[in-house]
């Protein structure tokens, strides 16, 4: 015979059953059917649950969430089941200290770049005072759902990264629900406990501090945004021109503030030059977006967007790590919380964006050859090849390899042997051998990944002098690759740039790294500079606007 433990809850319900005739039925059924197998188990469970626990159990069975929250809902149900469905936040008829602290923190979620209205937290104190079992259960469950969602958003972001683009494949780290609920419900300081779930780097906290400052500032100090509308240009007239002058701090010399005159044209061109925009003097959508992003409201929104993206990255970026910031066109090597090297980079153009993800650098290749991707061959090279196959390959120093019908694998063949008008790009391989003319330069830094991108040298040094540097097919070109190599190899005892240069030649040489280094390809359009001011960068791939739209759904 199966034995059933007698708990305090069991005794309470048995006593209550005899004291109140309305509950006598269930107690009798539960004790009479112990030998009835599964039916007896179900009856007994009804006996051992307190009224509030039974109500919570029933409510949990009907809880629904989005597809992305399915696993969270499942973990929440398991957590309650492990504690016999007893309330977490309302104990002895009162909200716990932790519950009240959590409610207060969520009410101020704007300080985290989040929206308090997303969490639907009920008034725990009112529910407790009501003494109504249903109200208490509903309030306790609302606190659990709010606490789990809020903590998960702090740790891993609110939006699924891949909803932006197939090129955004960051994998946020969601903490286990049991860890969240156990930590918060027993915390001596809920705010400190929540901070442990957040990213742990200085730039993240600096952005949060700036957000708090902006939210506490008076609206009276805010500059107005130039309203959207037709492009403003020389000769334009109206109130939007007056606001444009205010944003640029440029008074009308002739006294007509609503007139877009020659002096305002000069001011607009100067602003465009300073921000890496085409200096045509026309205030279209691009210039307007950059112009308005420095207003208080826009900065609040911009910081929120960037906090969201930081939460998609690993919580700890690594004591020694490499970070490329695409909108800034910069790569940094960071060690022990300090940037030890930075240099300019060229990133993917809008049609071939550099992907956003994290991986680990494993090795360096000196004298790399370049296998031309099929997309570049088809979309860019093929028209020129069809005109003059031999000349094209000769001028560019390319080799042609083909996979024939009568042999396995690829073999080098003459370009004239291929019918370029009907060729299947999958059956040919265009390769550029090592050398000074190679598109990858003399060195590439490898972190094998699904996107087949990496950091590398380039012979096209002229692009680094430009303010806007989105010209590649997705890989990241480094301005000073050997200085970058010294920073990357700073923990290696056997290698430095001088030794790498001795490997220069006409064949590939692979250098394994004894210490693998985390690499993060990131997308931050706002960061706090060394002087404490917020630096903003153009939204080169348009991801900021996508995140705002997803946040407003």
N, C-alpha and C positions, 0 to 999 in steps of 0.2 A: 504494500500500500504506500502511495506517495505521501510524504510528510509535508505539511505546510507550516511555515513559521508563524508564530503568534506575535504580532507587532503591536505597538501602541495604537496604531491606526485601526488594527483589527478590533482591539478591545473597545476603542472609542465607538466604533460603528455598532458593535454588538450591544453595548450598553444603550446607545442611542436607539437601536432597533427595539429593545424591550421598553424603553421609556416612551417612545412615540410610535403608536400603532401603525402609522402610515409606512414606517420603514421595516415592520416586522416581516413582511412578505419576502423581500430580497434576502434578509438574513437567513430565514428558514430555508429558502431555495438553495442558498449557498452551502449550508451545512448538511442538507439532506442529500445532495448530489455529489458527494466527494468521490464516489466510485464510478461516476458516469463519464470519465475520460475528459475530452475536450470541452464538453458542455459544462462540466464541473469546474474546469479551469476558468472559463469565462465568468461563471457566477462568482467564483471565489475572488477574482480580480475586482469585480464590482464591490465586493465586501470590503477588501483591504484598502481601497482608495477613499480618501476623505472627499467630502462634497466638492471642495475647491479643486482637488486633484482630478476628480472625475470630470468636472467642467472643463478644466484645462486640456485633458486628454481628448474630449469631444471636439473642442475648438481646434486643436492641433490637426486633427484628421481632416479638417476642411480648409486649412491654410493653403493658399496658393501663392506662387511667385512667378516671376518671369522665367523663361527657359534658362537664362544665365544663373538664376538663383535656385535652381532645382537642388543642387548639391547642398547649398546652405540650408534650405528648408529641411532636407533630410537629416542633416547634422543637428539642427535645432530639435527636431522630434526625438532623435536618439538621446540628446542631452537631457531633455525632460523625462524621457522614459527611464533613464538611469537613476533619476532622483524621485521616482515614483510619482511624477507629474506634480510635485509640490511647487508652489510659487518660488520664484528666484528673487523678486524685487519687493514683494509685499510680505512681511513677516510679522506675526502676532498683531495683525490688523493695522500695521503701519508701513509706509514706504521706508526702505532701508536708507541709510546715509548715502550709500553708493548709488542708489536709484535716483535720489534727488540731485546728486552731483552730476550724474550722467545726463539727466534731463536739462540741467542748466548748461552743460557743455554743448549739447545738441542745439539748444536754443540760440547759441552763438556760433553756429556752424559757418556763418559767413566769414569768420576769421580764418577758416581753413579753405576758403574758396568753394564751399559747398552751400546748399540751400536747406535751411531747417525744415521747410515744408515737405521735403522729400521723405521724411522719416515717420510722420503720422504718430507721434508719441502722445498718448492720452494722459490726462491729469491723474497721476497715481494717488495723490492725496485725497482728491474727491472720491475716487473709486473706493479707497480704503474706508473713508468715513461713511459711505453708503451702507457698508456691511452686506451688500448684495453679492452673492457668490458669482453670478454671471459677470457683474461689473468688475469685480476684482480679477477674475480670470482674464477678461478681455484686456484690462490695463496691464497686467503682468506680461501677457503675451506681446502686447504692443511695445513694451519696454525692451523685451528680448529681441524682437525683430528690428526695432530702431537701433539698439546697441550693436547688433551684429552687422547690419547694413552700414551704419556710420563708421564703425571700426574697419570694415572691409574696404570702404571707400577711402579712408585715410591711408590704408596700407597698400591698396592695389588699384585705386582709381574707381571712378564711377562708370566709365565707358569702356566697352570692349575695344582694344586697340585696332583690331582688324576691321572694325566697322568704318574706319577712316579710309583705308586703302589696303590693297593686297601687299603693298610694299611696307606696311607697318606690322611687324611680326613680333613685337615685344611680348613677353609672357609674364604678366604681373604675378607676384607671389601672394596668394590669398592665405591668411592665417587660418588655422583650424578653428571651427566654431567653439569647440570645448575650451580651447586656450583663451579665446575672447571672453566667453561667459564666466569662466572660472576666474580669470584675471580681474575683470571688471567688478564682479559681484563680491569679491573679497578684498578689493583694493583699499589700501589706507589712504591713497590719493588717486582718484579716478583720472584726473588730468595727466598726471605723471605716467600712469599705466597706459593711457591712450598714446602718449608720445613714443612709447617703446615700440608701437606697431608702425610708426611712420618712418619715412626715409631718414637716414642718419648721416646727412652731409650738410656742410655749412651753407651751401648755396640754397638748399631747400628752406632752411630756417631763416636765412636772410630774406628770401622772398615772402615768407609768412610774416616776418616783422614789418616789411614794407606794406604789406596788405593791411595789417593792423593799424599802421600809421594813416594810411589813406582812408580807412573806414572811420577813423576817429576825427579826421579833418572836417572843418565846416564846409558845407557846399558853397559858401560865399566865395571861397578862394578858387573855385573850379573855373577853368576856362571853357567857354561854350564850344561845342562841336559844330563844324561846318555841316549843315544838313546835306543829305544826298540829293542829287539832281543832275541836270545836264552839266557837262564839263564847263568849267569856268576858264575863260581865256581873255586875251587882250580885247577890250571892247565890251565885255560882259557888264551887265548892270543889275543891281538889286541888293536885297538885304544879305544874301549869301556872300556877296563880295565884302560887305562891311564886316561880317563875322570872320571871313578869311583874313582881313587886315588885323583883326584882334588876335587871331591865332598866331600870326606872324609878327605881331608887335610892330606893324608898319602903318603909320598915320598917312592920310591923304594930304599931299602937298598942296593940291589945288582946292582943298576943302570939300570935295565931293567923295565921301567915303564909299558910296555905292558904285563908283566907277572903277573898273579894272583898267588902270592906265599903265603907261610905260614903266613908271617907278615900281608899281606892284609886280609887273612882269619880271623885273630884275630880282626882286625879293623872292618870288616863287622859284625862279631858276636857281638862285643861291641855295634855297631850301632843298630842292631836288638834288643838286650836286652833293650837298652835305649828307644826304641819306641814300646815296647810291642809285638814284632814280634817273631816268632819262630827262635831261634838263631842257625840255621843250617849252616850259612856261605855261603848260596846260594843266589845270587841276582836274584830272579825271579820276576814275575809281581808285587807281593805284596810289596816286599822290594824296588823295583824300584820306585813304586808309592810314597812311603813314602820318599824315598831319593830325588826324584825330586821335591816334593811339596814345598820345602824351597827355590827353585830358584826364582828369581824375577818374571819371566813370570808365573810360576806356582802359586805363591802367589797372583798375580793380578787376575788370573782366579779363584783361590780358594775363595778369598774375594768376588768376584762378585757372585759366587754360594751361598755363605752364606748370602749376602745381599738379594738375591732373596728369600731365605727361610725365612728370618726375616720378609719380607713383607707379607708372608702368615699368620702370627700371628696377633692378634688384635693390632691395632695401639698403644693403651695403655695396657700394660700387667696387670696393677692393682697396686695400691699403696702398697698393701700387696698381694704377690702372690708366688706360688711355681713353680719352673722350673726345669725339668729333662733334662739334656743334654745327649742324648743317646751315641754318640761317645766318650764322656768324662767319662762316667760312674759316673756321679755326679748328685746330687740333691741339689738345693739351695732354701732357704727360704729368700725372699727379702722383705724388708719393707722400704718405703720412700726412695727408691733409694740406699739402702745399703743391702748387704748380711749379714743376722744375723745368719745364720746357713748353713753349708754344710756338706755332708757326702757321702760316696761311695754308689753306687748302683750296682745291677746286673740287666741287661736288657735282652730282648729277643734274642735268637740266630738267625742266619741268616734265618733259615727255619721257625722260628716263631717270626718275628720281632715285637718289641714294636711299636705300632702305633704312628703316629704323629698327634696331634690334641690338642685342648684346651677345657677345661670344668671347672666345679666348684665343689670343695670339699664340701660335705654337711654333712657328719657324719663319725664317727669312730666306728668300731666294735671290741670289746675286746672278746677274746676267739672265733675266727671265726672257723666255720667248712668249709671244702673244698669239694665242689662238683666237681668231676673230669670231665673235658670237654670230650665230646664224642670222639673228635679227639685223645686225649691222651689215652683214654681207648682202642680205636681201634688200634692205631698205635704203642703203647708202652707197654700197660699192658696186652692186650689180650693173647699174646703168653705164658706169664708166668702163667696167670690164667688157661689156658687150661691144663697145665701140672699138677697143684695142686691147685684147686680153694680154698679149705679150708685153706691150708697152706699160700697161698698168702695173703688172707684177714686177717688171724691171725697175720702173721709177720708184716704187715704194719699198723695194727690197722684200717682197712677200714670196712665200713658197706655196705651192698648191699640192695638196694631198687628196687623193680620191679613193673611194671604196668601190672597186670594180665588181663585175658580175662573176669573174673567174678567179678572184683571189680574196682571201680574208684580210680584214683590217685595212688600214689606210697606207697607201704608197705615194711617194712623190711623183707627180706627173707634170707634163708641160701644159701650160694654160690653153694652148691651141687644140689639145686633145679633147676638150670638154665643149659640148654644145651649151653655151651659156643662156640660150633662149628657152631651153626646156629642162635645164639641170634641176635636180632635187637638192636643195641646200643641205639636206641631211647626209648626202652622199659625198660631199666635198668638204675639205677643211682648208681654210686660208690661214697660214701661219707666218708670223714675222719673227725671224730668228734673233737671237741676242745681238746687241750692238747699240751704238750711240743713237741710231735712228729709231730704235724700237719704241713703240708707243708707251711702254711701261718703264722706259729709262733703264737704269742700271740695277734697280733693286725693287723688290716688292715685299710687303709685310703681310703674312698669311694668317688668317683666322678662319679656317674652312667652315663654310656656311652654305645654306640652301640657296642663297642669292648669288653665289659665285662672285662676290665683291671683296675688295681688299684695299689696302693703302699702298701707293706706289709712287715712284719717281716719274718724271715726264720730261721729254725734250722741249715741250711747249712752255717755256718759262715766262713768256710775255703775258700770259693770262693772270699771273699772280699780282700784277700791278693794277688790275682792275678792282673796283669796289665790289661789283657784283661778279661772283665767280661760280656760276652754275652752268657748266659747259660739258661735263663728262657724260658717259653713258651709264653712270651709276657708281663706279669705283671712285675712290678718293685720292686725288693727286696731291702730293706733299711738296711744298716749295723747297725746303732744305732737307732732303731725305737722309743725308749722312749725319747732320746734327740731330735729327730725329732718331736715327739709329743709335747714336751715342746715349741718348736719354733712355731709349728702350732697353739697351744692353747694359745699363748702369749697374744692374745686379749680377751680371755675367762676369765670371772671372777670366774667361778665355777670349772674349770677343769685344771689339770696339770698331769704330768706323775705319780706322787705319788698317786693321787686319782685313776688314771686308773689302776695301779697295784693292788689296793685293790679289783678290780673287777675280778681279775684272778680266774678262776674256770673251771667248766666243762659245762657251758652253755653260749651261745652268749649273749653279752650285747651291746646295741646300744647307742652311745653318739651323740646326735644331736649338731651341731655347731651353735651357735647363729649368728656368722658371717661366711657366705660362702666365700670360698677362691678360686680365679682363679688358675687353674692348667694348666700348659703348658708342654706337652711332646714334646720336640724339638730335632732338629738334626743339631748341629753346629759343623763342622769340623775345624773351625777357630774362635778364639776369642782373644781379646786383654787382656793380663794379667795385673796384678797390677803394674808390672814394665814397662809397655808400649810396651812390645814385643808381636809379634803375636804367640800365641800358636796354634799348629795344632794337629789334632787327626785323627786316622785311619778312613777311610770311611767304617765302619763296614758292612753296607747294600748295598754299591755300588751306593748310590743315587747321589753322585757328578758327576760321569761319565754320568749318565742318563740325568741330567740337562744340562751338556755341549752338549750332543748330541741334545737335544731338542732346545737349544739355537742356534745351527748351522743349523737348518732346513731351 
